[in-house]
Amino acid sequence: MKRQARIILAIAILVLIGAGVVIGVVISRAGVVAELLAAEGSVQSQHAGAQWASAPGRDRYRLGDALRTGERSTARVRMRAGGGIELRPRTTVHFAAARPGSNAPAIRIERGEVQLQADSPLSISTGGGVVRVEPGGRVRLTADGLVLHVRVDFGRAVLERDGAPSAAIAEGATVDVSVEGASPQREIDAGMPAIEAPVRDASDRDVLDRDAFERDVLSDASEDGASEDGASEQASASAARAVAAVFTDAPADLSISAGESASVHAPALPVRVTLELGARCAAGAQVSVSSRGATHEARATGSLTLALSAGVHAVRARCEGARTTLRSTIDVDSASGAAALPSRPAQSDIEIDGHNYTVLYQNLLPILRVRWPSAPPSSAGYALRVRDARGRESTVEASSATVTLASGQVRDGTVRLSMQAKSGGARSPETSVTVLFDNDANTAHIRAPRPGEALSQTVAIEGTALEGSTVTAGTEPLPLDGQRRFQGEIALGASPSLVIMIRHRSSGTHYYVRRASP
């Protein structure tokens, strides 16, 4: 009996151990909330509180993990619950537990900017509430100390907060919400001094005091071992020059309205951008410009001009006499727009095998070559069923188990594909394909004027842009023809620069600058 009992006990232990292993595997797999699709530049991951390390391709993230991008670096992530997020340069995101009562995946933006793209209804829980994005929508989340800015670039979104009614956010609108548990301390890349933004009072805690900022730079330099006299004076002078360099009286290359966000491409930097405050700030505004871990301030009435170097600049105008804050994100680089856009759509091979695929495209929607690898013979042919994000279905019949969907037959978003053998009725597993616009793609090819070319009083303009773009040079609209080409002539006048503005629903607003005198 004792021997039999020991055998039974051993079997029970083995069963428990086996069950524990299985449960562990299931929990581990169930814990994956996101997957890295693409990384450009310096992108690092942090798993389970370990040290930051370079992110490997197709890295996976569970609750408690984090991802960050460096200067001029981006990362694209696919959320397990559906939809994608893009981390802009100098952004840190933590994958956190969902808010109580919410089944939405949660992200905490430590700093920087994240763009959401919903191919199907997408819900993301943040420290400021749950953001629900309608299919096809694009929403930008920007962390600014204790405040999260939610801007809808395309489509529509709804913000849900505890104890408050749901707020619908229309296209082009921005809603600012307080972030629970946030700290004004900003994370800085390793090797850079951490500068904490000092606060003035409870109602003005997100404004950086310039004198205090300079003192912080001084103190950090001293703590790093610099001499107390020469190095401190040098740090103080450097900080003062940095503050002064952001604001300029020089003629501007272009103007944007406070609250507008855009990418500015100027072969010669810095680029000078006039910020028009408009009627909402008729009494003046306190304007701050934040980039590279530093914030600079100035008071202005009507407008002021900024000299911006390469990088992402967060601009905030706090209107006096009104409880209004206008926020802009200006992404500056030295791209010229000289690279040609692809003339043909790219082709992607999709196997209907039950897996999920993501296809990124540039200016032309992709060609999808769909194949059922394990299809049985069917003398009557095959039928491919295509169901888009809105539930609309179509069927393509073919003599073989390979079907080519031409560019444009599948639009942005997630489509679900399945195939049936018409002889015998066998069906393939359903496969989902998410088609997303590549945010790193070129938005235009400007053939004329060329970068560095001296401009005459009448300037000939010629180029191509993404399908669906709106192109304007100065104040003159330049419509696209059937081949997505634009052309025209405009009078330069007294302006020091020619600016070509290109707007597209996926890529946003882009300004290409050509200076009159190279």
FIMAR-249789 format. One record per residue: x, y, z of N, C-alpha, C, O in turn; residue in three letters. Coordinates in steps of 0.1 Angstrom, whole numbers, plus 5000, padded with zeros to 4 digits. Example, Ala and Ser with C-alpha at 12.3 -4.5 7.8 and 13.67 -1.06 7.14 Angstrom:
2
513249435078512349555078513249675078514249675085ALA
512849785071513749895071512950005079513450115080SER
This chain:
518
500849885000500050005000500950135000500650224993MET
501950125008502850245009503450264995503550384991LYS
503950154989504550174976503550224966503850314958ARG
502250174966501250224957500950374960500750454950GLN
500950414973500650554976501750644971501550754966ALA
503050594972504150674967504050694952504350794946ARG
503650584945503550594930502450694927502550774917ILE
501250684934500150784931500650924934500351014926ILE
501350944945501851074948502851124938502751244934LEU
503751044933504651084922503951124910504251224903ALA
502951044906502151074894501451204896501451294887ILE
500851234908500251354910501151474909500851574903ALA
502351464915503351564914503751594899503851714895ILE
503951484892504251504878503151584870503351664862LEU
501851544873500751604867500751754871500451834862VAL
500951784884500951924888502052004881501852114877LEU
503251944881504352004874504052034860504252144854ILE
503451924853503151944839502152054837502152134828GLY
501152054846500052164845500652294848500352394841ALA
501652304857502252434860503052484848503052604845GLY
503752394841504452434829503552484818503752584812VAL
502452414816501452454806500852584809500752674801VAL
500452604822499852724826500852844825500552954820ILE
502152814828503152914826503352964812503453084809GLY
503252864803503452904789502252984784502353084777VAL
501052934789499853014785499853154790499553244783VAL
500153174803500253304808501253394801501053504798ILE
502453324798503453404791503053454778503253564774SER
502353364770501853404757500753504758500653604750ARG
499853484768498753574770499253714774498453814772ALA
500453724780500853854785501453944774501654064777GLY
501653894761502153974751501054074747499954044743VAL
501354204748500354314744500754384732499954454726VAL
502054374727502454454716503654384709504354314716ALA
503854414696504954364689505654474680504954554674GLU
506954474681507654574673507654534658508154424655LEU
507154624649507154594635508354654628508954584619LEU
508754774631509954834624510554934634509954994642ALA
511854954632512655044640513655114631514355054624ALA
513655244633514655334625515455414635514955484643GLU
516855394633517655474642517955404655517955274656GLY
518055474666518355424679517055394687516355484691SER
516755264688515455214694515855114705516555014701VAL
515455134717515755044728514554994735513555054736GLN
514654864740513654804748514054774762515254764765SER
513154774771513354734785512354634789511154654788GLN
512854514793511954404797512054374812513154354817HIS
510954374819510854334833511854414841512454354851ALA
511954544839512754624847514254604845515054664852GLY
514754524835516154514832516754634826516054734824ALA
518054634823518654744816518154764802517654664796GLN
518154884798517754914784518754854774519954854777TRP
518254794763519154734753518554754740517354784738ALA
519354744729518854764716517754674713517854554715SER
516654724707515454644704515754554692516054594681ALA
515554414694515654324683514454334674513454384678PRO
514654284661513454284652512354204658512554094663GLY
511154244656509954174660509954144675509354044680ARG
510454234683510454224697509054234702508154294696ASP
508754154713507454154719507454214733508454204740ARG
506354274737506254344749505054294757503954274752TYR
505354284771504354244780504154354790504854454789ARG
503154344799502954444809504254474817504854374821LEU
504554594819505754634826506954664817507954714822GLY
506854614804507954644795507954794790506854854792ASP
508954834784509054974779509854974766510554884762ALA
509555084758510255104745510555254744509755334748LEU
511655284739512055424737512855444724513555354719ARG
512655574719513355604706514355724709514055804718THR
515455724702516455834704516155944694515155954688GLY
517156034693517056154684516956104670517656014666GLU
515956164662515756124648515555974646515955924637ARG
514855914656514555774655513055754657512355824664SER
512555644651511155614652510955464654511855384651THR
509755424659509455284660507955264657507155344662ALA
507655154651506255124648505954994655506654894654ARG
504754994662504454884671502954844667502154924665VAL
502754714667501454654665500854614678501454534685ARG
499654674682499054624695498354494692497754474682MET
498454404702497754274701496254284699495654204692ARG
495654394705494254404705493854464691492654484689ALA
494754504683494454564670494954704669495054774679GLY
495254754657495754894655497254904657497854804662GLY
497755014653499255034655499555164661498755254661GLY
500755174667501155304673502555324667503355234665ILE
502855454665504155494661504855584671504155684675GLU
506055554676506755644685507555734677508355694669LEU
507355864679508155964672509555984679509755914690ARG
510456064674511756074680511656114695510856194699PRO
512656064703512756104717511456074725510956164732ARG
510955954723509755914730509955794738510655704734THR
509355784750509455664759508055624762507255704767THR
507755494760506355444763506555324772507355234770VAL
505655314782505555194791504255124788503255184786HIS
504354984787503154904785502654864798503254784805PHE
501554934803501054924816499754844817499154804806ALA
499354804829498054744831496954834827497054954829ALA
495854784822494754864819494154934831494254884842ALA
493455044829492755114840491655024846491154944839ARG
491355044859490254954865488954974857488555084853PRO
488354854854487154854846487254864831486254874824GLY
488454874826488754884812489454764807490454714813SER
489054714795489754604789490754654779491354564772ASN
490854784777491754834767493154814771493554834783ALA
494054784761495554784764495954924769495455024764PRO
496954934778497255054783498755094780499655004780ALA
498955214777500355264775500455394783499555474785ILE
501655414789501955534796503155604788504155544787ARG
502855724784503855804777504655874787504255974793ILE
505955834789506755904798507156044792507256144800GLU
507456044779507756174773507556154758507456034753ARG
507456264750507456254736506056244730505056284736GLY
505956184718504756174711504456044704505455984699GLU
503255994705502855874700501655894690500755974693VAL
501655834679500555844669499855704669500455604667GLN
498555714670497755594669497055584655496655684650LEU
497055464649496355444637495455324638495955214641GLN
494155344637493155244639492755184626492055244618ALA
493055054624492454984612491154924615490354894606ASP
490854904628489554864633489254944646490255014650SER
488154934652487955014664489054994674489254874678PRO
489755094678490955084687490655164700490255274699LEU
490955094711490855164724492255154731492755044732SER
492755264736494055274743493755334756493255454756ILE
494155274767493955334780495255404784496355354783SER
495155534788496255614792496055674806494955654811THR
497055744811496855804824495855904824495355944835GLY
495355954812494356064812492956014808492056084808GLY
492855874806491555824803491655724791492855694787GLY
490555674787490555574775490255654763489255724762VAL
491155634753490955704740490455594730491155494728VAL
489255614725488655524715488655584701488155694699ARG
489355514692489555574679488655494669488655364669VAL
487955564660487155494650488055434639489155484637GLU
487555334632488355274621488755374611488055464607PRO
490055364608490655464598491155584604491655674597GLY
490955604617491355734624492755734627493455634629GLY
493355854629494655884633494655984644494156094642ARG
495255944655495256034667496656044673497455944673VAL
496956164677498356194682498256224697497456304701ARG
499056154705499156174719500456234723501556174720LEU
500456344729501756414732501856434747500956494753THR
502856384754503056404768503856534771504856564765ALA
503256614780503856744783503756764798502956834803ASP
504656694805504656704820503456644826503256524825GLY
502556724832501356674839500156664829499056634834LEU
500356704817499256714807499456614795500556604790VAL
498356554791498456474779497556544768496356574771LEU
498156574757497356634746496956534736497756454731HIS
495656524734495056424725494556504713493556584714VAL
495156484701494756554689494356454678495056354676ARG
493256474672492756394661493156454648492656554644VAL
494056384641494556424628493656384617493456454607ASP
492956274619492056224608490956134615491256054623PHE
489756154611488656074616488056134629487856254630GLY
487756044638487056094650487456004662487755884660ARG
487456054674487855974686486956024697486356124697ALA
486855934707486155964720487055944731487755844732VAL
487056044741487856034753486856004765485956074767LEU
487155894772486455854783487255864796488355814797GLU
486755944806487455964818486555924830485355944829ARG
487155874841486355844852485655964858486256074860ASP
484355954861483656054867483356174858482856274863GLY
483556154845483256264836482556204823482756094820ALA
481656284817480956234805481956214794483056284793PRO
481656124785482556094773482656224764481656294763SER
483756254759484056374751484356324737485456264735ALA
483556364727483856334713484856444708484656564710ALA
485956394701486956484696486856474681487056374675ILE
486556594675486356594660487756604653488756634660ALA
487756584640489056594633489556734633488856834631GLU
490856744636491556874638491556934651492157034654GLY
490756874661490656924674491656864684492056754681ALA
491956934695492856884705492156904719491557004721THR
492356794727491756804740492956774750493756684748VAL
493056854760494156844770493556784783492556834788ASP
494256684788493756614800494956604810496056584806VAL
494656604823495656584833495956434834495056354833SER
497156404836497656264837497756224852498456284859VAL
497056114855497056074869498456014872499055934865GLU
498956054884500256004889501456054881502556004883GLY
501256154872502356204864503256294873502856344883ALA
504556304869505456384876506056484866506256444854SER
506356604870506956704860508356664856508956734848PRO
508956564863510356524860510356464846509556374843GLN
511256504837511356454823512556354823513556384829ARG
512356254815513356154813514356204802513856254792GLU
515556194805516656244795517456124791517756034800ILE
517956114779518756004775520055994784520456094790ASP
520555874785521755854793522855944788523055954776ALA
523555994798524656084794524356224794525156314793GLY
523056264795522556404795522056434809521456354816MET
522356554814521856594827520356604827519756654818PRO
519756544838518356544840517956684846518456724856ALA
517056754839516656884843515156884847514356844838ILE
514856904859513456904864512857044862513457144867GLU
511757054856511057184853510557234867509657174872ALA
511057354872510557404884509157464882508757494871PRO
508357464893506957514892506857644899507557674909VAL
505857724895505657854901504457844912504657884923ARG
503357794907502257764917501357664911501657614900ASP
500357624918499557514914498857534900498657444893ALA
498557654897497857684885498757704873498257714861SER
500057714875500957744865502157654865503257694862ASP
501957524869503057434872503757384859504757324860ARG
503057404847503757344836504457454828504757424816ASP
504857564834505557664827506957664833507157674845VAL
507957664825509357664829509857804831509657894823LEU
510457824843511057954846512457964840513257884843ASP
512658074832513958074825515158084834516158024832ARG
515058174844516158194854516458054861517558024862ASP
515357994865515557864872516257764862517057684867ALA
515857764850516357674840517857694839518657594839PHE
518357814838519757844837520457804850521557754849GLU
519857814861520457774874520657624874521657574878ARG
519657554868519757404868520857364859521557264862ASP
520957424847522057394838523457414845524357334844VAL
523557524853524757554860525057454870526157404871LEU
524057414878524257314889524657184884525457114889SER
523957144873524357014867525757014862526456914863ASP
526257124856527657134851528557124863529557054861ALA
528257184874529157174886529157034891530256984895SER
528056964892528056834897528756734889529256634894GLU
528956764876529656674867531156694868531956634861ASP
531656784878533056794880533656914874534956924874GLY
532957004868533557124861533957214872533557214883ALA
534957304869535457404878534357504881533457534873SER
534257554894533157634898533157774892532157834892GLU
534257824887534357954881534157954866533157984861ASP
535257904859535257914844534157834838533457884829GLY
533957704843532957624837531557674839530657664831ALA
531357724851529957784855529657904846528557914841SER
530657994844530358104836530058064822529258124815GLU
530857964817530657914803529257854802528557874792GLN
528857774812527457714811526457814811525457804804ALA
526557924819525558034820525458104807524358124802SER
526658134801526558204788525958114777525258164768ALA
526357984777525757894767524257884769523557884759SER
523757874781522357864783521657994778520557984772ALA
522258104781521658234776521558244761520558294756ALA
522658194755522658194740521658104734520958134724ARG
521457984741520457894736519057944737518257934728ALA
518758024748517458084749517258184739516158194732VAL
518258274737518058384727517958324713517358394704ALA
518658214710518758164696517358114691517158114679ALA
516558074700515258024695514358134689513658104680VAL
514458254695513558364690514458464682515558494686PHE
513958504671514758584662513858694655512658684655THR
514558804651513958914644514158904629513758994621ASP
514958804624515258784610514058754602513058704607ALA
514058784589512858754580512558604581513458514580PRO
511258574581510858434582510758364569510558424559ALA
510958234569510858154557509358114555508958104543ASP
508658094565507258054564506458094577507058124587LEU
505158084576504258114588503358004590502857944580SER
503057974603502057874606501257934617501658024624ILE
500057884619499157934629499357854642499657734642SER
499357924653499457854666498357754667497157774664ALA
498757634671497857514672497957424660497457314660GLY
498657474649498957384638500157304640501157354645GLU
500157174636501357094636501757054622500957034613SER
503057044620503557024606504956974606505656984616ALA
505456924595506856894592507356994583506757034573SER
508557044586509257144578510557094573511357044580VAL
510657094559511857044553512657164546512157224537HIS
513857194552514557304547516057254545516657224555ALA
516657254533517957204531518957284540520057234544PRO
518757414542519657494550518957534563517857584564ALA
519557494575519057514588519857614596521057624593LEU
519357684606517957674610516957734601517357814592PRO
515757684602514657744594513857844603513657814615VAL
513457954597512758054605511258044603510758064591ARG
510558024613509058004613508358104621508658114633VAL
507458184615506658274622505458204628504658144620THR
505258224641504058164647502958274648503158374656LEU
501858264641500758354641499858324652499258214652GLU
499658414662498858384674497358394671496658314677LEU
496958474662495558484658494658544668495058604679GLY
493358544665492358614673492158554687491858624696ALA
492458424688492258364702493258414712493058404724ARG
494358464707495358524716495558674713496658724712CYS
494458744711494558884707495158964718495859064714ALA
495158924730495759004741497158964744497859014753ALA
497758874735499058834737499158694743498158634747GLY
500358634743500458494748501858474754502858544750ALA
501958384763503258334768503658214759502858114760GLN
504658224751505058114742506258034747507258104751VAL
506157904747507257824751507657724740506757684733SER
508957704738509457614728510257504735511257544741VAL
509857384734510657274740511157174730510457124721SER
512457144731513157044723514457014729515057094736SER
514956894727516256844732516356854747517456884752ARG
515256834754515256844768515256974775515456984787GLY
515157084767515157224772513957294767513357264757ALA
513457394775512357474772512657624773513357664783THR
512257704763512557844763511257924761510357874755HIS
511158034767509958114768510158254763511258314764GLU
509058314758508958454755507558494755506658414752ALA
507258624758505958674756505758744743506758804738ARG
504658734736504458784723503058834721502158784728ALA
502858934712501558984708501558974693502459024686THR
500458914687500358904673501058784667500458694662GLY
502458794668503258684662504658694668505058794674SER
505358584666506858594668507458484660506858394655LEU
508758504657509458414648510458334655511158374664THR
510458204652511358104658512458054648512158034637LEU
513658044653514757984645514857844650515357824661ALA
514557744642514457604646515457524639515557524626LEU
516257444646517157354640516457214638515257204641SER
517257114634516656984632516156924645516756934655ALA
515056854644514456794656512956824657512356894649GLY
512356764667510956784670510856894681511456884692VAL
510056994678509857114687508457124691507457124683HIS
508157114704506857134710506657274713507357334721ALA
505657344707505457484708504057504715503057444711VAL
504057584726502857604733502657754735503557834739ARG
501457804731501057944733499957954743498757904740ALA
500158014755499158024765498558164764499158264767ARG
497358174759496758304756496358374768495758314778CYS
496758504769496458584780494958634780494458664769GLU
494358644791492958684792491958584788490758614787GLY
492358464785491558354781492158224785493358204786ALA
491258124789491757994793491957904781491357804779ARG
492857954773493157884760494657854759495457954761THR
495057734755496357704752496457634738495757534735THR
497257694729497357644715498657574714499757624718LEU
498657444710499857364710500157324695499257284687ARG
501457324692501957284679503157194681503857204690SER
503257094671504457014671505057044657504457014647THR
506257094657506957124644508157034643509157044651ILE
508156944633509256854631510056904619509656914608ASP
511356934622512257004613513356904608513956844617VAL
513556904595514756824590515256894578514756994573ASP
516356844572517056904561516656834548517356854538SER
515656754548515256684535514856794525514256894528ALA
515156754512514956854501513756814493513256894485SER
513256694494512156644485512656604472511856594462GLY
513956594470514556564457514456414453514556374441ALA
514156324463514056184460512756154453511656204457ALA
512756074442511556044434510655954442511155864449ALA
509355964440508455874446508355744437508655754425LEU
508155634443507955514435506955524424505855574427PRO
507255484412506355494401505355374400504355384393SER
505655274407504855154406504555104420505355114429ARG
503355044422503054994436503854874439504254794430PRO
504254854451504954734456504054614457502854634459ALA
504554494455503854374456504154304468505354284472GLN
503154254476503454174488502754034486501654024481SER
503453934490502953794489502353754502502953764513ASP
501053714502500253684513499853534512499253494502ILE
500153454522499753314523498553304532498653354544GLU
497453244528496253224536496553104545496252994541ILE
497153134557497553024566497053054580497452984589ASP
496153154582495753184596496553284603496153324614GLY
497653324597498553424604498053564601497253584592HIS
498553664608498253804606499453874599500553854603ASN
499153954589500154024582499954174583498854224584TYR
501054254582501054394581501754434569502954394568THR
501154514561501854564548501854714549500854784550VAL
503054774548503254914547503454964533504154894525LEU
502755074529502855124516503255264516503155334526TYR
503755314504504255454503503155534496502055554501GLN
503455574484502555664477501455584470500355644467ASN
501655464467500655384460500255264468501055194474LEU
498955234469498455114476499154984470499354984458LEU
499354894478500154774473499354674465498054674466PRO
500054594457499454484451499554364460500654334465ILE
498554284462498554174471498454044463497454024456LEU
499453964463499453834457499053724467499953694475ARG
497853684467497253594477497353454473496853414462VAL
497853364481497953214478497553134489497853154501ARG
496853024486496452924496497352814495497252724486TRP
498452804503499552704501499052564502499652474496PRO
498052534510497652394512496252364506495552274510SER
496052434495494752414488494652284482495552234476ALA
493452214483493252084477492952104462492552214458PRO
493052004454492752024440491252054438490352004446PRO
490952144429489552184426489352204412489752314406SER
488652114405488452134391487552244387487552304376SER
486652294397485752404394486352534398485752644397ALA
487552534403488252664406488052694421487652614429GLY
488452824424488452874438487753004439487653074429TYR
487353034451486653164454487353234466487353174477ALA
487953354463488553424474487553524480487053604473LEU
487353514493486453604500487253714506488153684514ARG
486853844504487553954510486554034518485554084513VAL
486854054531485954134540486754244546487854224552ARG
486354374543487154484548486754524562485954454569ASP
487354634567487254674581485754714585485354704596ALA
484954754575483554794577482654674575481454694576ARG
483154554573482354434572481854414558481054314556GLY
482254494548481754474534482554354528483754344529ARG
481854274521482454154515482354154500481454214494GLU
483354094494483454074479484053944477484853894485SER
483853884465484353754461485053764448484553824438THR
486253704447487053704435487153554431487753474439VAL
486753514419486853374415488053354406488353444398GLU
488753244408489953214400490053074397489452984404ALA
490853034387491052894383492052824392492052704393SER
492952904398493952854407493852904421493052994424SER
494652854430494552894444495453014447495853044458ALA
495753084436496553214437495753324430495453314418THR
495553434438494753544433495553674435496153694446VAL
495653764425496353884426495254004427494454014419THR
495354074438494554184441495254314436496354344442LEU
494754384427495454504421495454614431494754614441ALA
496454704429496554824438495154904438494654934427SER
494654924450493454994451492254904454491154944459GLY
492354764451491354674454491154654469490154624475GLN
492254684477492254674491492754804496493854854493VAL
491954874504492255004510492954994523493154884528ARG
493255114529493855124543492955044553491755044551ASP
493554984562492854914573493154764572493954714565GLY
492354694580492454544581491454474572490254504574THR
491854384564490954304556491154164560492254124564VAL
490154084559490153944562489953854550488953884543ARG
490853764548490853684535490653534539491153484548LEU
489853474530489653324531489353274517488853354509SER
489653154515489453094502488752964503488952884512MET
487952934493487152814493487352734479487352794469GLN
487552604481487652524468486252494464485452434471ALA
485852534452484552514447484152374444482952334444LYS
485152284443484952144442485252084455486352074460SER
484152034462484351974475484052064487483652024497GLY
484252204485483852294495484852314506484452384516GLY
486052264505487052284516487352434517487352514507ALA
487552484529487852624532489252644538489652554546ARG
489852754535491152784541490852854555489752894558SER
491852854564491752944576491653084572492153124561PRO
491053174580490953314577492253384581492853354592GLU
492753464572493953544574493653694574492953734565THR
494253764583494053914583495253984578496353944581SER
495054084570496054174564495754314568494754364564VAL
496754384574496554524578497454604569498654584568THR
496754694561497454784552497654924558496554984561VAL
498854964560499055094567499955184558500855134551LEU
499655314558500555404552501855414560501855424572PHE
503055414553504355424559504655564562504855644553ASP
504655604575504855744579506255794576506455914576ASN
507155704573508555744570508755764555509855794551ASP
507655744547507855754533507855904529507355984536ALA
508455924517508456064512507056104508506256024504ASN
506756234510505356284507505356344494504256364488THR
506456384488506456454475507856444469508856414475ALA
507856464455509156474448509056614441508256634432HIS
509956704445509956834439511056844429512256844433ILE
510756844416511756844406512256994403513457004400ARG
511357084405511757224403510957314413509757294415ALA
511657414419513057444418513957344426513457284436PRO
515157324422516057234428516657304441516757424441ARG
517157224451517757284463519057354459519857304451PRO
519157474464520357554462520257644449521257714446GLY
519257624441519057704429518657844432517657864440GLU
519257944426518958084428517558104422517358064410ALA
516658174429515258194424515158334418515658434423LEU
514458334407514058464400512758504406512158444414SER
512258624401511058674405509858584402508858584409GLN
509958514390508958424386509558284387510558254380THR
508958194395509458064398508657954392507457954394VAL
509257874384508557754379508657634389509657604394ALA
507457574391507357474401506857344394505957354386ILE
507457234398507057104392507456994401508456994408GLU
506556894402506756784411505656684411504656694403GLY
505756584419504656484421504456464436505256494444THR
503156424440502856404454501956284455501556224445ALA
501756244468500856134470499456154465498956274465LEU
498856044461497456054456496556114467496656064479GLU
495756214464494856274474495456394481494856444490GLY
496656434477497356544484496756674479496256684468SER
496856774487496556914483497856994483498556994493THR
498157054472499457124470499257274468498357314460VAL
499957354476499857504475501257554475502157514483THR
501557654466502857724465502557874468501857934460ALA
503057924479502558054483501058054486500657984496GLY
500358124478498858124480498158054468496958054467THR
498958004459498457944446498257794448499257724450GLU
497057744446496757604446497357544433497257594422PRO
497957424434498557354423497857214423498357124429LEU
496757194415496057074415496856954409497756984400PRO
496656834413497256714408496556674395495356674394LEU
497356624385496656564374496556414376496756364387ASP
496156334366495956194367497156114371497056004376GLY
498356174369499656104372500156154385501356134388GLN
499356224393499756284406500856394404501556424413ARG
500856454393501856564390501256704393500056724391ARG
502056794397501656934399502657024392503856994392PHE
502257134387503157234381502457374381501257384381GLN
503257474380502757614379503857714380505057674382GLY
503557834379504457944381503958044391502758084390GLU
504758094400504258194409505258314410506458294407ILE
504858424414505658544416506258534431505458524440ALA
507558544432508158534445507958654453507758654465LEU
507958774447507858904454508958924463510158894460GLY
508658984475509759024485510058914494510958934503ALA
509458804494509658694503511058634501511558624490SER
511758604512513058544511513058404507514058344504PRO
511858344507511758194505510558164497509558234498SER
510658054489509457994483509057874492509957794496LEU
507857864495507357754504506257674496505257734492VAL
506457544495505457454489504857374500505557294507ILE
503557384502502857314512502057204506501357214497MET
502257084513501556964508500856904520501456874530ILE
499556884518498756824529498156684524497756674512ARG
498156594533497656454529497056404542497556424553HIS
495956324540495256274552496056184561495856174573ARG
496956114555497756014562499056074567499456044579SER
499756154559501056204563501056344570502056384575SER
499856414569499756544576500256654567500156644554GLY
500656764573501056884566502656894565503256874575THR
503156914553504556924551504857054543504157084533HIS
505857124548506357244541507757224535508657184543TYR
507957244523509257234516509657374513509057454506TYR
510857414518511457544517512557554507513457474506VAL
512357654498513457694489513757834491512957924489ARG
515057864494515458004497515758074484516358024474ARG
515358204483515658284471517158304469517558294457ALA
517858324479519358334478519958214485519958204497SER
520558114478521057994484522258024493522857934499PRO
